C-alpha cells in the first residue's frame, strides 16, 4: 500500500500545482493505505510536500482537491493549510484555504489531529513537529486574522474557536478513556500542552467553560476519568501551570469538584503548590469569596492536603498580625486575608485546633493589637471580627472575646464564613414560581391553614370564643406620644447658676437641667457669657457624665461651640493651648479639635448662625455631631406665614433670603490655626503625636485641612497656606494611611483657598515639589483613598494652571 502511494506521489512530480489526475491518484492511494501510521518516513515527507504544493500553488487545481485535506493525515493537512496562510497568495487562495480550514474544523479533523499525537508511536523529529503543531493550533485565530486582514469567518473568532477546541479536547479524552479500558497505552501530554498554552494566552474562560462541566459529570463515579483529569493537569509544564490552576479554581462549581479534577496536584507539583498556597492567598487579593471557599475547601478534603491547610492558616495569621502589613497593605487586601482566615478556621477539626491552640492564641493577641491601633475604622472592625472568631474556636467551653461594633452586611458576611454552608433543604427558599407546587404537596389541613389563617377561629368552642371576646387585648391603648414628663426641677435661668450646679451640686436632676440649658443661655446672653467664657470652656472640657443623660456628648459639644463662637479669641487660645498640655486624655484632645472645626464653620458662615454643617468639596473626615431641630428660626416662620397669605400676580423671587453678615472667621483664622500647627513635633510624657498617638495626629491633620478650607478670602490665608504646606512636606511619608489622607486633604484645601497668583509667587518651588510627590502617591501608595485624593489634587493643579494661562495679563 505504501508503494502505491509512493508511485502516485512520483507520478505527481515536484510541480507547484499538481493536476486533477495526480490528486485523484494520491487520494486513492491514501484510501488503500488505511492508517497513516503505516507510512514510512520517506512517504510521509513526500506527502507533506505534495500537500504544501497543493495549498500554495498559483492556480486552483480542478476537481475535489479540498477533500484530500480531510482524508489525508490530519497533521500534514493542517500544517500545509496553515503554511499557505503565512505569505500573501493570489486572490482565490485567500478564500479557498480558510474555507478548507473551516471544513477541517467542522468535520472533527482537529480532534483526529490531537488524538494522533496522543498515541504511542513516534517519528524522528516528532518533538519539534509537536511544538510547531501546538503553536499553530492555539494561535490559529491570530494566523487567519492576520492573513485575511480582519475578514475572518466567524468560526475563527476566539469566542467561537476555543470552545470548538475544547470540544475537540474532550473528544480526545473520551478516546483516551476507551483506550485505557481496552488495555492500550496512550499519552495526554500533548493535550496538557494545548490546555496550558490556551490558558496562558488568556482564553481560560472559553475552553474551560466546555471542559469543566463535562469533566465534573464524568468524574463523579468513574475512577478512570478522575485519573485522566489528574494526569491532564499534572502534565502541564510549569511555565503554564499557574494559568491552568487559576482557571480550574475559578470555574469549578465547588471544592469537591475541584478535588476530583485536580487530585493531589498541590502535593506533587511545587509550582501548583506555590500558586495555591502563596500567590492566590498572600500576593493577590482580587478573587471572590466563592473562589476562596473553593481553594481552601479543596485543601481540606484530603489528608495529604490538610497539612498545607494548617500551613496556610499559620502564614495568613502571621501576615494578619504583622503591624507593617496592617499599615502598608490596602484595606481590600486585609479584608481578603481576613476572609481566608475565617474560611480556614471553619475547616479545622478539633484535634487540629488542640495541636495549634497556643499558636492561634498568640497570633490572635498580636493581630488584634495591630488592628486596634489602626486609625481606620474598617481595619479595627476587621481585627475585632477575626479575633472573636479565633477566640470562639479555641475557647469552646470558656469565655470568648466580644467587641462592640456595627453589625452591617459586611460583618454578617464575615461571620457567616466561620460556618460551613449546610446542604440546601427542599422546601425552604423555593423560588416564587415554585410556591404553588410546594403548597400543592402539603396535606389538606396544612393547606387550608396556609391559605386561610382565620379559618381556624370558626372551629373553636363557644367558651373559648367568649373568653377571647372578654380579653383585655381588644382594648385600644391611649395615645401617649405627646405626653411630657413632669419636671421636678426647674431649669437654671442664669449662666452662673449653671456653673455652680456643674461644679459643686450633688443634685443629679439639677445637673441634667443645667447641661440641657447651657447652650441656649450662652447664646441668649452673650455679654454675660463673655465674662466667664474661659471658665465655662474649662468646665465643659473636663465635664464628665454623671447620669445616663441621652445625648450628653452632643449637648456638651453644642455648649462648647456656643461658648467659643461667643468669645472666640480667649476661648480659642485656651483650647489650643490645652491641646498640647499634659494630663489630658486622647478623647479630650479630639473633642478640642471637633469644637474648633464646628465653631469655625459657624463663624465663617455668611447666613444664619448655628445652622450650618460643613460640606466642602474635600471631605474633612471629622465626625460632626448632628444638630437637633428643636430650635426654631423665627424669621423663617414669619416669612413662610407672609408668603402663604400673599397673592402674587407676577413671577419673581420665590423666597426671601436671609440677610448676610460679615465673615467673622476672617480675623480669627490665625487664632484657630497657628497654635495647633506649632508644637506637633514636641513629644510629651503622655502625648506623642509622631509616635503611638498617630490617630490623634490624623484628626489634627484633617482639622487643619478644614480650617484652611474655611479661611478662603481671609487676610491670613496665604501665610496659613505656606505654613500648612511645610507641615505637609514634613509628614508626607507617614506610615499611617489616615494621616496621609489628611495631608492630601490639606493640599486640596490649600489649592482651593489660596489665590493661584499667590501660590505661584510665594511657594513656587514647594508647589513643584508637591506635584512630584502627588505623582508618586498616585503610582505607588497602597491606599486607594490616598491615590484618589492625590489624583484630584493633580487635576486641581492643572485647572489652576489653565486658569492662569487664560487670564488677561
C-alpha positions in Angstrom: 0.0 0.0 0.0 2.8 2.4 0.8 4.4 1.5 -2.5 1.2 2.6 -4.3 1.3 5.9 -2.5 5.0 6.3 -3.4 4.3 5.7 -7.1 1.3 8.1 -7.0 3.5 10.8 -5.5 6.2 10.2 -8.0 3.7 10.5 -10.8 2.5 13.8 -9.4 6.0 15.2 -9.8 7.6 18.1 -8.0 5.4 20.7 -9.7 4.0 23.7 -7.8 0.4 23.0 -8.8 -0.5 19.3 -9.1 -3.1 18.3 -11.7 -6.5 16.7 -11.0 -5.3 13.3 -12.0 -2.4 13.4 -9.6 -4.8 14.5 -6.8 -7.2 11.6 -7.5 -4.3 9.1 -7.6 -3.0 10.3 -4.2 -6.5 10.1 -2.7 -6.9 6.5 -3.9 -3.5 5.5 -2.6 -4.3 7.1 0.8 -7.6 5.3 1.0 -5.9 2.0 0.1 -3.1 2.6 2.7 -5.6 3.0 5.5 -3.8 4.0 8.7 -1.3 6.8 8.2 0.9 5.3 10.9 1.9 2.6 8.4 3.6 5.2 6.2 7.3 5.3 6.1 9.3 8.4 6.8 10.1 8.9 3.1 6.4 8.6 2.1 5.5 10.9 5.0 7.9 13.6 3.9 6.8 13.4 0.2 3.1 13.5 1.1 3.7 16.6 3.2 5.5 18.3 0.3 2.7 17.4 -2.0 0.0 18.9 0.2 2.0 22.1 0.7 2.4 22.4 -3.1 -1.3 21.8 -3.5 -2.3 24.5 -0.9 0.3 27.1 -2.1 0.0 26.7 -5.9 -0.6 29.8 -8.1 -3.7 28.2 -9.6 -6.6 26.2 -8.1 -6.5 22.7 -9.4 -9.5 21.1 -10.9 -11.5 18.5 -9.0 -12.3 18.0 -5.3 -8.8 18.9 -4.1 -10.2 20.1 -0.7 -11.3 16.5 0.2 -7.6 15.4 0.2 -7.0 17.7 3.2 -9.9 16.0 5.0 -8.9 12.4 4.1 -5.1 12.6 4.5 -3.1 12.6 7.7 -4.6 15.5 9.8 -1.2 16.9 11.0 0.2 17.1 7.4 -3.0 18.6 6.1 -3.2 21.2 9.0 0.4 22.2 8.6 0.1 22.6 4.8 -3.0 24.8 5.1 -1.6 27.0 7.9 1.7 27.3 5.9 -0.2 28.7 3.0 -1.5 31.5 5.2 1.9 32.6 6.2 2.6 34.6 3.0 0.2 36.5 0.6 -1.3 34.4 -2.2 -3.4 35.0 -5.2 -7.0 36.1 -4.6 -8.6 32.6 -4.8 -6.3 31.3 -2.1 -7.5 33.9 0.4 -10.9 32.4 0.2 -10.2 28.8 -0.6 -7.6 28.0 2.1 -9.7 29.4 5.0 -12.7 27.5 3.6 -10.7 24.3 3.6 -9.6 25.0 7.2 -13.2 25.7 8.3 -14.3 22.3 6.8 -11.3 20.8 8.6 -12.5 22.1 11.9 -16.2 21.4 11.5 -15.7 17.8 10.4 -13.8 16.9 13.6 -10.3 16.6 12.0 -8.9 18.7 14.8 -9.7 16.1 17.4 -8.2 13.5 15.0 -5.0 15.5 14.8 -4.7 15.8 18.6 -5.5 12.1 19.1 -2.8 11.1 16.6 -0.3 12.9 18.7 -1.5 11.1 21.8 -0.9 7.6 20.5 2.3 5.9 21.5 4.1 6.0 18.1 6.8 8.5 17.3 8.7 9.5 14.3 12.1 11.2 14.0 11.7 14.9 14.9 8.3 14.3 16.5 9.0 16.7 19.4 9.8 19.6 17.1 6.7 18.7 15.0 4.5 18.7 18.1 5.8 22.1 19.1 5.0 23.5 15.7 1.6 22.0 15.7 0.9 23.3 19.3 1.7 26.9 18.2 -0.5 26.7 15.1 -3.4 25.1 16.9 -3.5 27.7 19.7 -2.7 30.7 17.5 -5.0 29.7 14.6 -7.4 32.7 15.1 -4.5 35.2 15.0 -3.0 33.4 12.0 -6.2 33.6 10.0 -7.0 37.1 11.1 -3.5 38.4 10.1 -3.8 36.7 6.7 -7.3 37.9 5.9 -6.9 41.4 7.4 -10.0 41.3 9.6 -12.2 39.3 7.2 -12.0 36.0 9.1 -15.0 33.6 9.0 -16.9 33.5 12.3 -15.6 30.1 13.2 -12.1 31.6 13.7 -13.3 34.2 16.1 -11.7 33.4 19.5 -15.1 33.2 21.3 -16.1 30.5 18.8 -12.8 28.8 18.1 -11.7 28.0 21.6 -15.0 26.4 22.7 -14.7 24.3 19.5 -11.1 23.4 20.5 -12.5 22.5 24.0 -14.9 20.1 22.3 -12.0 18.5 20.3 -10.0 18.1 23.5 -13.0 16.4 25.2 -13.4 14.0 22.3 -9.7 13.1 22.6 -10.1 12.4 26.3 -13.0 10.1 25.5 -10.7 8.2 23.1 -8.1 8.1 25.9 -10.7 6.6 28.3 -11.7 4.0 25.8 -8.1 3.0 25.1 -7.3 2.6 28.8 -10.3 0.4 29.3 -9.1 -1.7 26.3 -5.6 -2.0 27.9 -3.9 0.2 25.3 -1.3 2.8 26.2 -1.6 6.4 25.2 -0.5 9.8 26.5 -2.3 13.1 27.4 0.9 15.1 27.3 0.0 16.9 24.1 -3.5 17.7 25.4 -2.0 19.1 28.5 0.3 21.3 26.4 -2.7 22.6 24.4 -4.6 23.3 27.6 -1.7 25.1 29.2 -0.9 27.3 26.2 -4.5 28.3 25.7 -4.8 29.3 29.3 -1.6 31.3 29.3 -2.9 33.2 26.3 -5.9 34.3 28.4 -8.5 32.0 27.0 -9.3 30.0 30.1 -12.9 31.1 30.1 -13.7 29.9 26.6 -12.0 26.4 26.8 -12.8 25.6 30.4 -16.4 26.6 30.0 -16.7 23.5 27.8 -14.3 21.2 29.7 -15.2 21.8 33.4 -19.0 21.0 33.2 -18.4 17.7 31.2 -15.4 16.6 33.4 -17.5 17.4 36.5 -20.1 14.9 35.4 -17.7 12.3 34.1 -15.6 12.2 37.3 -18.5 11.8 39.7 -18.2 8.0 39.9 -15.6 6.9 37.4 -12.1 6.5 38.8 -10.5 6.2 35.3 -11.9 9.6 34.4 -10.5 11.0 37.6 -7.1 9.6 36.9 -7.3 11.1 33.3 -8.1 14.5 34.8 -5.3 14.3 37.3 -2.8 13.3 34.6 -4.1 16.1 32.4 -3.2 18.8 34.8 0.0 17.1 36.1 1.5 17.1 32.6 1.1 20.8 32.1 4.5 22.5 32.0 5.4 24.6 35.0 5.6 27.8 32.8 1.8 27.4 32.2 0.7 25.8 35.4 -0.4 29.0 37.1 -2.9 29.9 34.4 -4.4 26.4 34.4 -4.7 26.2 38.1 -6.3 29.6 38.3 -8.8 28.7 35.6 -9.9 25.5 37.3 -10.2 27.1 40.8 -12.2 30.0 39.4 -14.6 27.9 37.4 -15.1 24.8 39.5 -18.6 24.8 41.0 -17.4 23.6 44.4 -14.5 22.4 46.4 -15.5 18.7 46.0 -15.5 19.1 42.2 -12.1 20.9 42.3 -10.7 18.0 44.3 -11.9 15.5 41.7 -10.4 17.5 38.9 -7.0 18.4 40.4 -6.5 15.5 42.8 -3.3 16.0 44.8 -1.7 18.3 42.3 -0.6 20.7 45.0 1.3 17.9 46.8 3.0 16.7 43.6 3.8 19.9 41.8 5.8 22.7 43.6 4.6 25.4 41.1 0.9 24.5 41.7 1.6 24.5 45.5 3.1 28.0 45.3 0.2 29.3 43.3 -2.5 27.8 45.6 -0.9 28.4 49.0 1.1 31.6 48.4 0.2 33.6 45.3 -3.6 33.4 45.4 -3.8 34.0 49.1 -0.9 36.3 50.1 0.2 38.0 46.9 -3.1 38.6 45.2 -6.5 39.7 46.6 -8.8 40.2 43.7 -10.7 36.8 43.9 -14.2 36.4 45.1 -15.3 34.8 48.3 -16.6 31.8 46.3 -13.1 31.3 44.8 -11.6 31.4 48.3 -14.0 28.8 49.5 -13.2 26.6 46.6 -9.5 26.9 47.1 -9.4 26.3 50.9 -12.1 23.7 50.8 -10.0 21.8 48.2 -7.1 21.8 50.6 -9.3 20.4 53.4 -10.7 17.5 51.5 -7.7 15.1 51.6 -5.4 14.0 54.4 -2.3 14.9 52.4 -3.5 18.4 51.6 -4.7 19.2 55.2 -1.1 19.8 56.3 -1.0 22.5 53.6 -4.2 24.0 55.1 -2.6 24.3 58.5 0.5 25.8 57.0 -1.6 28.3 55.0 -3.5 29.3 58.1 -0.3 30.0 60.0 1.1 32.1 57.2 -2.2 34.0 56.9 -2.2 34.7 60.7 1.4 35.8 60.5 0.5 38.4 57.8 -2.7 39.4 59.6 -0.7 40.0 62.8 2.1 42.0 61.2 2.0 45.7 62.1 3.9 46.5 58.9 1.3 44.7 56.7 -1.6 46.4 58.5 0.0 49.8 57.9 1.1 49.3 54.3 -1.5 46.9 52.8 -4.7 48.2 51.1 -7.9 47.7 53.0 -9.2 45.4 50.3 -6.2 43.0 50.8 -6.7 42.9 54.5 -10.4 42.1 54.0 -9.4 39.3 51.7 -6.9 37.9 54.2 -9.5 38.1 57.0 -11.9 36.1 54.8 -9.3 33.5 54.1 -8.5 33.1 57.8 -12.2 32.6 58.7 -12.7 30.0 56.0 -9.6 28.1 57.2 -10.9 28.2 60.7 -14.3 26.7 59.5 -12.4 23.7 58.1 -10.3 22.9 61.2 -11.2 19.9 63.2 -10.9 19.7 67.0 -7.7 17.7 67.1 -6.0 20.2 64.8 -7.3 23.1 66.9 -5.9 21.4 70.0 -2.5 20.9 68.4 -2.1 24.6 67.5 -4.2 26.3 70.2 -1.3 28.2 71.7 -0.1 29.4 68.3 -3.7 30.6 67.5 -3.9 32.4 70.8 -0.5 34.2 70.3 -1.4 35.2 66.7 -4.8 36.5 67.9 -3.3 38.7 70.6 -0.7 40.2 68.3 -3.1 40.7 65.4 -5.9 42.3 67.3 -3.4 44.8 68.9 -2.1 45.8 65.4 -5.7 46.2 64.1 -7.0 48.2 67.1 -4.0 50.6 66.8 -5.1 51.4 63.3 -6.7 54.8 62.5 -9.2 53.3 60.0 -12.5 52.1 61.4 -12.7 49.3 58.8 -9.3 47.8 59.9 -10.3 48.0 63.6 -13.6 46.2 62.9 -11.8 43.5 60.8 -9.5 42.8 63.7 -12.4 42.6 66.2 -14.3 40.1 64.0 -11.3 37.8 63.3 -10.3 37.9 66.9 -13.8 37.0 68.0 -13.8 34.1 65.6 -10.4 32.7 66.7 -11.5 33.1 70.3 -14.7 31.2 69.7 -12.7 28.4 68.1 -10.1 27.9 70.7 -12.3 28.5 73.7 -15.4 26.4 73.0 -16.2 25.9 76.7 -14.8 29.0 78.4 -15.3 32.8 77.9 -14.7 34.3 74.5 -13.8 37.7 73.3 -16.6 40.1 72.5 -16.3 43.5 71.0 -18.8 46.2 70.2 -19.1 47.3 66.6 -21.7 48.0 64.0 -23.4 44.9 62.7 -23.8 45.5 59.0 -23.9 43.3 55.9 -20.1 43.1 55.7 -19.8 42.0 59.3 -22.5 39.4 58.9 -20.9 38.0 55.7 -17.6 37.7 57.5 -19.1 35.8 60.5 -21.0 33.5 58.1 -17.7 32.3 56.7 -16.9 30.7 60.0 -19.7 28.2 59.5 -19.5 25.8 56.6 -22.7 26.1 54.4 -25.2 23.3 55.1 -26.8 21.4 52.3 -29.9 23.0 50.9 -33.2 21.7 52.0 -36.1 21.0 49.7 -38.8 23.4 50.9 -37.1 26.5 52.4 -36.1 29.1 49.9 -38.1 27.9 47.0 -38.4 30.4 44.1 -41.7 32.3 43.9 -42.9 30.3 40.9 -42.5 27.1 42.8 -44.5 28.1 45.9 -47.7 26.8 44.3 -46.2 23.4 43.7 -45.0 23.3 47.3 -48.4 24.2 48.6 -50.0 21.6 46.4 -47.8 19.0 48.1 -49.0 20.0 51.6 -51.6 17.9 53.5 -55.2 19.2 53.2 -55.2 20.5 56.8 -52.0 22.4 56.4 -53.1 23.7 53.0 -56.3 25.1 54.5 -54.3 26.7 57.3 -51.8 28.3 54.9 -54.5 29.7 52.6 -56.9 30.9 55.3 -55.3 31.8 58.6 -58.6 33.0 60.1 -60.5 29.8 59.3 -59.4 28.1 62.5 -61.3 30.6 64.6 -64.6 29.1 63.5 -63.6 25.7 64.8 -63.1 27.0 68.4 -65.5 26.0 71.1 -68.1 28.6 72.2 -66.4 29.0 75.6 -63.0 29.9 74.1 -64.7 32.4 71.8 -66.4 34.1 74.7 -63.2 34.2 76.6 -61.4 35.8 73.7 -64.2 38.5 73.4 -63.7 39.3 77.1 -59.9 39.6 76.8 -58.2 42.9 77.5 -56.2 42.5 74.3 -59.1 44.2 72.4 -58.8 47.4 74.4 -57.3 50.3 72.4 -54.3 51.9 74.1 -54.2 55.6 74.8 -52.1 57.7 72.5 -49.2 58.9 74.8 -46.9 60.2 72.1 -47.5 63.8 73.1 -47.1 63.3 76.8 -44.3 65.1 78.5 -42.5 64.0 81.7 -43.3 66.3 84.6 -40.1 68.0 85.7 -39.3 68.1 89.4 -36.5 70.6 89.0 -36.7 73.9 87.1 -34.1 74.7 84.5 -31.5 77.3 85.6 -32.0 80.9 84.3 -28.5 82.3 84.6 -25.2 81.2 83.3 -23.6 81.5 86.8 -26.3 79.2 88.2 -25.2 76.6 85.6 -21.6 77.0 86.6 -22.5 76.5 90.2 -24.5 73.4 89.5 -22.0 71.8 87.2 -19.0 72.4 89.6 -20.5 71.7 93.0 -24.0 70.4 93.1 -24.8 66.8 94.0 -28.4 67.1 92.8 -28.4 65.0 89.6 -31.7 66.4 88.4 -30.3 70.0 88.6 -27.1 68.8 86.9 -29.1 67.4 83.9 -31.2 70.5 83.6 -28.0 72.7 83.6 -26.4 70.6 80.9 -29.5 70.9 78.7 -30.0 74.7 79.2 -26.4 75.9 79.0 -26.2 76.3 75.2 -29.3 78.4 74.9 -28.3 80.5 77.9 -24.9 81.3 76.3 -26.5 82.3 73.0 -29.2 84.4 74.7 -26.8 86.2 77.0 -23.5 86.8 75.1 -22.4 89.6 77.3 -22.7 87.5 80.5 -21.1 84.6 78.7 -18.0 86.6 77.8 -17.4 87.4 81.4 -16.9 83.7 82.3 -16.1 82.3 78.8 -12.7 80.7 79.6 -14.1 79.3 82.9 -17.0 77.8 81.1 -14.7 76.3 78.4 -12.6 74.7 81.2 -15.6 73.3 82.9 -17.1 71.8 79.8 -13.7 70.4 78.7 -13.4 68.4 81.9 -17.2 67.7 82.3 -17.9 64.0 82.7 -21.3 62.3 82.5 -22.8 61.7 85.9 -26.1 60.2 84.8 -27.3 58.3 81.7 -28.4 61.5 80.1 -29.5 61.0 76.5 -27.3 62.9 74.0 -24.9 64.1 76.7 -21.9 64.3 74.3 -23.9 66.3 71.8 -25.2 68.7 74.4 -21.8 69.3 75.8 -20.3 69.8 72.4 -23.0 72.3 71.4 -22.4 74.3 74.6 -18.6 74.3 73.9 -19.3 75.6 70.4 -21.6 78.3 71.7 -19.0 79.5 74.2 -16.3 79.5 71.5 -18.4 81.5 69.0 -19.5 83.9 71.6 -16.0 84.8 72.8 -13.7 83.4 70.1 -10.2 84.8 70.8 -9.7 83.9 74.5 -11.5 80.6 74.3 -9.6 79.6 71.2 -6.3 80.5 72.9 -7.3 78.4 75.9 -8.4 75.3 73.9 -5.4 75.3 71.5 -3.0 75.7 74.4 -4.7 72.8 76.3 -4.4 70.5 73.2 -0.6 70.2 73.8 -0.8 70.2 77.6 -0.1 67.4 80.0 -2.7 65.1 81.7 -5.4 65.1 79.0 -6.9 62.0 77.5 -6.9 61.4 73.8 -10.7 61.8 73.9 -10.4 65.3 75.3 -7.8 66.3 72.7 -10.1 65.1 69.9 -13.0 66.9 71.5 -11.0 70.1 71.3 -10.4 69.6 67.6 -14.1 68.9 66.9 -15.2 72.0 68.7 -12.7 74.2 66.8 -14.0 72.8 63.5 -17.6 73.3 64.4 -17.1 76.8 65.7 -15.0 77.8 62.6 -17.8 76.6 60.4 -20.3 78.7 62.3 -18.2 81.8 62.3 -17.3 81.5 58.6 -21.0 81.1 57.5 -22.4 84.1 55.8 -26.0 83.4 56.7 -27.9 82.1 59.7 -25.7 81.2 62.7 -25.9 77.8 64.4 -27.5 76.0 61.4 -24.6 75.3 59.0 -23.0 71.9 58.5 -19.6 71.7 56.8 -19.9 70.0 53.4 -17.0 71.2 51.3 -15.5 69.7 48.2 -12.9 67.9 50.3 -14.3 65.6 53.0 -12.6 66.7 56.2 -13.2 63.2 57.8 -14.0 64.9 61.1 -17.0 63.4 62.8 -19.5 66.3 63.3 -22.4 65.5 65.6 -25.8 66.4 64.1 -27.7 69.3 65.4 -31.2 68.9 66.8 -34.1 70.6 65.1 -35.8 71.8 68.2 -34.7 75.4 68.0 -36.9 77.4 65.6 -35.8 80.3 63.4 -38.5 83.0 64.0 -37.7 84.9 60.8 -38.2 81.8 58.7 -41.5 81.2 60.3 -42.7 84.7 59.8 -41.5 84.7 56.1 -43.4 81.5 55.5 -46.6 82.9 57.0 -46.3 86.1 54.9 -45.7 84.0 51.8 -48.8 81.9 52.5 -51.1 84.9 52.9 -49.7 86.9 49.9 -51.2 86.8 46.4 -48.7 87.2 43.5 -49.5 88.4 40.1 -46.1 88.1 38.5 -43.2 85.7 38.8 -40.4 86.9 40.9 -38.1 85.7 43.6 -39.9 82.9 45.3 -38.1 83.0 48.6 -36.9 85.9 50.8 -33.2 85.5 51.5 -31.8 85.9 55.0 -29.7 89.0 55.4 -26.0 88.4 55.0 -23.4 89.3 57.6 -19.6 89.6 57.5 -17.4 86.5 57.7 -16.4 86.6 61.4 -13.8 83.9 60.8 -11.8 86.4 58.7 -9.9 87.9 61.6 -10.0 84.8 63.8 -8.5 82.2 61.5 -5.0 82.6 62.8 -6.1 82.1 66.4 -7.6 78.8 65.5 -4.8 77.6 63.1 -1.3 78.6 64.1 -1.3 77.4 67.7 -2.3 73.9 66.5 0.4 73.7 63.9 3.3 74.9 66.2 4.1 72.1 68.6 3.1 68.9 66.8 6.7 67.6 66.8 7.4 68.0 70.5 6.6 64.8 72.4 5.2 65.0 75.9 5.4 62.3 78.6 1.7 61.5 78.0 1.3 62.5 74.4 3.4 61.7 71.3 1.8 62.7 68.0 4.6 61.4 65.9 4.7 58.1 67.8 1.9 55.9 69.1 -0.7 58.6 69.1 -0.9 58.7 65.3 -4.7 58.5 65.4 -4.9 62.0 67.1 -2.3 63.2 64.5 -4.7 62.1 61.8 -7.5 64.0 63.4 -5.3 67.1 63.8 -4.3 67.0 60.1 -7.9 66.7 59.0 -8.8 69.6 61.3 -6.1 71.8 59.8 -7.4 70.9 56.3 -10.9 72.1 57.3 -9.6 75.3 58.9 -7.6 76.0 55.8 -10.6 75.5 53.6 -12.8 77.8 55.7 -10.1 80.5 55.7 -10.8 81.3 52.0 -10.7 85.0 51.2 -9.2 85.8 54.6 -6.2 88.1 55.1 -4.0 85.3 56.6 -4.9 82.7 54.0 -1.5 82.9 52.1 0.6 82.7 55.3 -1.6 79.8 56.5 -1.2 78.0 53.2 2.6 78.4 53.3 2.8 77.1 56.8 0.5 74.2 56.1 2.5 73.2 53.0 5.6 73.0 55.1 3.7 70.9 57.7 2.5 68.5 54.9 6.0 68.2 53.5 7.4 67.2 56.8 4.9 64.4 57.3 4.4 63.2 53.7 6.0 59.8 54.2 4.0 58.9 57.3 3.2 55.2 57.5 -0.5 55.6 58.6 -2.9 55.9 55.7 -5.4 58.0 57.7 -2.7 60.6 58.3 -1.7 60.6 54.6 -5.3 61.1 53.6 -5.4 64.1 55.9 -2.2 65.5 54.4 -3.7 65.2 50.9 -6.8 66.9 52.1 -4.6 69.7 53.3 -3.1 70.1 49.8 -6.6 70.3 48.4 -7.6 73.0 50.9 -4.5 75.0 50.0 -5.2 74.8 46.3 -8.9 75.8 46.8 -8.3 78.6 49.3 -5.1 80.3 48.5 -5.3 82.5 45.3 -3.4 81.0 42.4 -1.3 84.1 41.9 0.0 83.9 45.4 0.8 80.2 45.1 3.0 80.8 42.1 4.7 83.9 43.6 5.3 82.8 47.2 5.6 79.0 47.1 6.5 78.1 43.6 9.2 75.6 44.5 7.1 74.0 47.2 4.2 73.5 44.7 6.5 71.9 42.2 7.9 69.5 44.8 4.4 68.8 46.0 3.3 67.9 42.4 6.2 65.4 42.1 5.1 63.9 45.4 1.5 63.6 44.3 2.5 61.8 41.2 4.4 59.2 43.3 1.4 58.8 45.5 -0.9 58.1 42.5 1.5 55.4 41.3 2.8 53.8 44.5 0.6 54.4 47.5 -1.1 51.2 48.7 -4.2 53.0 49.9 -6.9 53.6 47.4 -8.3 56.8 49.0 -4.8 58.3 49.0 -4.4 57.6 45.3 -7.8 59.1 44.6 -7.1 62.3 46.6 -3.7 62.7 45.0 -5.3 62.4 41.6 -7.8 65.1 42.5 -5.1 67.4 43.6 -3.2 66.9 40.3 -6.4 67.8 38.5 -6.8 70.9 40.7 -3.2 72.0 39.8 -3.9 71.5 36.1 -7.1 73.6 36.4 -5.2 76.4 38.2 -2.5 76.3 35.5 -5.1 76.6 32.7 -6.9 79.4 34.6 -3.7 81.4 34.9 -2.8 80.9 31.2 -6.2 82.1 30.1 -6.3 85.1 32.5 -5.6 88.5 30.9 -2.2 89.9 31.7 
